[in-house]
Amino acid sequence: MTYSIIARCPRTGRFGVCTTTFSLACGRRNESLRPNVGVSKSQAFYLRRVDPFVLNMLAQGHTPACIAKLLEADDPDFDYRQFAIIDRESNVYAHTGPKIGQWAGHKTGPYYAAYGNGLAGAETVDGIVAGFMSDPDVPLEERLMRGIEGGRDAGGQRFKGMRRPERSGWLRVVGQLDWPQIDLRVDMHDNTVAELRRIFEVFKRYDTYYQECSRDPRNAKPEEEVTCEL
């Protein structure tokens, strides 16, 4: 009942993830990214320790495929897990356990992984990839958003023949610094993907202002004034 896309931008080296799910407040589990190291996003029968472990192993130089073998050896319920990993060299690995339930699957490319469970079918993952690949020249965060929108538009989640709504979601992108460049969440909403898009569009208009305030606080405009200008 979750679908996600993770990616590394080949131009900038930035990592990002965008995900949406039926569960509430999925963004609180956001240990998925580490600047200059990689991205790991776990879901399905979620085991929270997986992503921090993966990032620590990536930082030590292990490949995604090697890390997946370590996870399998240490988890008797590995067949119930779903995750994907990308390292700083754009090596990609994805795993969809055979016991997760229908429909679950993944698709990987040179620097991305799209995957989900509890979906309408393979068309949801295909829609994620199509949205993500629709314009390789736009920023990574826009590509990730388009990916999730593509998955939603292709059928999204389904349970016992009924459309299952997306009730939470999040978008995060990290660059070279220790903190994220983009970190947006929707914890509970009837139309989460559209709400995440709305928040993203508003945030983009303010982001430059916030950066300028940090660089030149003496000449910073009051935020109320900027709000009127926007």
C-alpha positions in Angstrom: 0.0 0.0 0.0 3.0 2.3 -0.7 4.7 3.4 -3.8 8.0 5.3 -4.1 10.8 6.5 -6.3 14.4 7.1 -5.3 17.1 8.5 -7.5 20.5 10.1 -7.8 20.9 13.1 -10.2 23.8 12.3 -12.5 24.5 16.0 -13.1 24.6 17.2 -9.5 25.1 14.1 -7.4 22.1 14.9 -5.3 19.9 12.1 -3.9 16.2 12.2 -3.5 13.1 10.2 -2.6 9.4 10.7 -3.0 6.8 8.4 -1.6 3.1 8.1 -0.8 1.1 5.6 1.1 -2.2 4.7 2.7 -0.6 4.8 6.1 -0.4 8.0 8.1 2.6 10.2 8.7 5.0 8.2 6.6 7.4 11.1 6.5 8.4 10.6 10.1 10.4 7.5 9.0 12.8 9.6 7.0 16.2 8.1 7.7 16.5 7.3 4.0 19.1 9.8 2.7 22.7 10.8 3.5 24.5 13.5 1.5 27.5 12.2 -0.5 26.6 8.6 0.5 23.4 7.3 -0.9 19.7 6.7 -0.5 17.8 3.7 0.9 14.0 3.5 1.2 12.3 0.5 2.9 8.6 -0.2 2.9 6.0 -3.0 2.9 6.4 -4.9 6.2 8.7 -2.1 7.3 11.7 -2.7 9.4 13.0 0.7 10.6 16.6 -0.3 11.3 17.2 -1.2 7.6 17.7 2.3 6.1 20.2 3.5 8.8 22.1 0.2 8.5 22.2 0.5 4.7 23.5 4.1 4.8 26.2 3.1 7.3 27.3 0.3 5.0 27.3 2.5 2.0 29.5 5.0 3.8 32.0 2.2 4.5 32.2 1.4 0.7 29.9 -1.6 0.4 27.9 -2.0 -2.8 24.0 -2.1 -2.7 24.0 -5.7 -3.9 26.4 -6.7 -1.1 24.3 -4.9 1.5 21.2 -6.7 0.3 22.9 -10.0 0.9 23.8 -8.9 4.5 20.1 -7.9 5.1 18.9 -11.2 3.8 21.3 -13.2 6.0 20.1 -11.3 9.1 16.4 -11.2 8.5 14.2 -14.4 8.7 11.3 -12.4 7.2 13.3 -11.1 4.3 10.6 -12.3 1.9 8.2 -9.8 3.4 10.4 -6.8 2.8 10.6 -4.3 0.0 13.4 -1.8 -0.5 15.8 -0.1 -2.9 19.3 1.3 -2.6 21.4 3.7 -4.7 25.0 4.6 -3.9 27.2 7.5 -4.9 28.3 5.7 -8.1 24.6 5.4 -9.1 24.7 1.6 -8.5 21.1 0.5 -8.0 19.6 -2.5 -6.2 15.9 -3.2 -5.5 14.2 -6.1 -3.7 10.5 -7.1 -3.6 9.8 -10.1 -1.4 7.6 -12.8 -2.8 5.4 -12.8 0.4 4.4 -9.1 0.4 1.1 -9.8 -1.5 -0.4 -8.5 -4.7 0.4 -6.4 -6.5 4.0 -5.6 -5.6 7.1 -5.0 -7.8 9.8 -2.7 -8.9 11.6 -1.3 -11.9 15.2 0.1 -11.9 17.1 2.3 -14.3 20.7 3.7 -14.5 20.1 6.0 -11.5 16.6 5.3 -10.2 14.3 2.7 -8.6 10.5 2.8 -8.8 8.6 0.3 -6.6 5.5 -0.3 -4.6 3.1 -2.8 -3.0 -0.6 -3.0 -2.7 -0.8 -1.4 -6.1 -3.4 -1.6 -8.9 -0.7 -3.4 -10.9 2.5 -3.1 -12.9 1.0 0.0 -14.6 1.5 2.0 -11.4 5.2 1.4 -11.4 5.3 2.0 -15.1 3.5 5.3 -14.5 6.1 6.3 -11.9 8.9 5.7 -14.3 7.2 7.5 -17.2 6.6 10.6 -15.0 10.1 10.6 -13.7 11.6 10.2 -17.2 9.3 12.7 -18.9 11.9 15.6 -18.7 15.4 14.7 -17.6 16.5 18.4 -17.7 14.2 19.6 -14.8 15.6 19.5 -11.2 15.6 16.2 -9.4 12.8 17.2 -7.0 10.5 18.0 -9.9 11.3 14.7 -11.5 10.5 12.9 -8.3 7.2 14.7 -7.9 6.2 13.9 -11.5 7.1 10.2 -10.8 4.7 10.0 -7.9 2.0 11.8 -9.9 2.5 9.4 -12.7 2.0 6.4 -10.4 -1.2 8.0 -9.0 -2.5 8.7 -12.5 -1.7 5.2 -13.7 -3.9 3.6 -11.0 -2.1 4.1 -7.7 -3.0 1.7 -4.9 -5.8 -0.9 -4.8 -7.2 -3.2 -2.2 -9.8 -6.0 -3.0 -10.7 -4.3 -6.3 -11.2 -0.9 -4.7 -9.0 2.2 -5.1 -7.1 2.8 -1.9 -6.4 6.5 -1.3 -3.0 8.0 -0.7 -3.2 9.5 2.8 0.4 10.7 3.5 3.6 11.4 1.5 6.9 13.1 1.6 9.6 14.5 -0.7 13.2 14.9 0.4 16.3 15.8 -1.6 19.9 16.2 -0.2 22.9 17.8 -1.8 26.4 18.2 -0.6 25.6 19.7 2.8 24.5 17.8 6.0 20.9 19.0 5.9 18.3 18.5 3.2 17.6 21.0 0.4 14.0 19.9 0.2 12.1 18.2 3.0 8.3 18.4 2.6 5.6 16.2 4.2 1.9 15.6 4.1 1.0 13.6 7.2 -2.8 13.1 6.6 -4.9 14.3 3.7 -7.6 12.8 1.5 -5.7 13.8 -1.7 -2.1 13.6 -0.6 -0.2 13.7 -3.9 -2.1 16.9 -5.0 -1.5 18.4 -1.6 2.2 17.6 -1.7 2.4 19.2 -5.1 0.7 22.3 -3.8 3.1 22.6 -0.9 6.0 22.0 -3.2 5.0 24.8 -5.5 4.5 27.3 -2.6 7.9 26.3 -1.1 9.7 26.9 -4.3 8.6 30.5 -4.3 10.0 31.0 -0.8 13.1 28.9 -1.0 15.3 31.6 -2.6 14.1 34.2 0.0 15.1 31.9 2.9 18.5 31.3 1.4 19.0 35.1 0.9 18.1 35.7 4.5 20.9 33.4 5.7 23.4 34.9 3.3 22.6 38.6 4.0 20.5 38.9 7.1 21.1 42.7 7.4 19.3 43.4 4.2 16.6 40.7 4.6 13.0 41.8 3.9 10.3 41.0 6.3 8.6 37.8 5.3 5.2 39.5 5.3 6.5 41.8 2.6 7.8 38.9 0.5 4.5 37.1 0.9 2.7 40.1 -0.6 5.2 40.2 -3.5 4.7 36.5 -4.2 
